Amino acid sequence: MQKLLRYTDRDIQDIKMDEWLEQKPEALRPIAIRWFEVIKACGTDVEDIFHDYYPMGCVDRAPFAYVNVFQSHVNVGFFYGTELEDTSGLMEGTGKRMSNHCMRR
């Protein structure tokens, strides 16, 4: 198995979710909130952090998913997502390990 990416304290940004959301298109905020709730509900050991100015879920500082909001869509991305089975064909991306699902309002 490959070595997991892990964030240290210096990698984590002190950003509050409410402040971050205020800067995003209002119509897309509920989508981002809902998906980040799904990420956080994946387990009692999930820690929510900000890195690269967007929220992500980590276990033992190893990220597994993130949410990001753009002008006309929301991305839900998965670290090591290319290793997940995607029988519905929902995932996008050609990254080495990452994949995401794009949602538009």
N, C-alpha and C positions, 0 to 999 in steps of 0.2 A: 504494500500500500504506500502511496505517496505521502510525503510529509504535509500535514495540514497547515494552512495559513493561520496564524494566531496574532491577534492585536495586543499590543502592550498599552500601558496607560498613556504614553505619549502619542499613540495613534488615535485615541478616542477624543472626540470633540465635545465640549460642554455646550450643547445646543438643546433647547427644550422643544418638544414636539409641537406644542401650541405655537411657539414663535416661528418654527419652520413652516408649519401649515399656513400661517397668515401670509406668507410670501408666495403661496401657490394659488392657481386658479380655483376660485370658490367651488365651481361645479365639480371639480375633481377631488376635492378634499374628502368627501365621504368614501370614495373608492379607496383612497390611500389609507384612511383610518381603518376601514374594515379589513383590508389585507394585512395591515400591520398587527391588528388584533389576532388574526389567524396565525401569523408568525409567532407572536408571543405566547399563544395558547398551545404551541407544539410540545411544551413540557415545562415542568417546574424549574428546570435548570436553564431555561432560556433567559439570556440577558439582552436587553435592548440597548444599543449604543448608536452613536452617530460617528461615521467615518466618511470622509470625502463629501461632507455636507448632506448626507442622507441617512435615514435610519436603517439599521439592520439588526437581525437576530443572531446571537452567538450562543454557543455552548462552550464553556471553558475558554472563552475569548476566541474561539474558532467560528468564523461567520458561516452561516448556512443559507440565509435568505435576506433580501433587502426590498425596500419599496422606494421608488423615486417618481416624482411628479414633474411632468413637462408641460408645455403650453396646451397641448391637445390630447395627451394620453398619460396613463400611469403604467409604469413598468413594475412588475414583480419579478425579481431575479433570484436565481439559485446558484450559489457557489457549488461547483462540482455538478452542476445541472446536466451537463452532457453525459454524465454517468447514470442519470435517471431514465427509466423506461417511460416513453411518451407515446403510449398506444393511441391517444386521441389526436396527436399531432398539434398540440397547442403551443409547444415551445418554439422559440425563435432564437437565432443567433448562430454564429459560426466560430465562437470563441473556443479556446483550447479546453476550458473546463466550465465556463459560465454559460448559462442559458436564461432566457426570460420569457415572460408572457406579457404582451402589451394589451391594455384595455383602453378603449375610448368611450367617452360619455356620449 
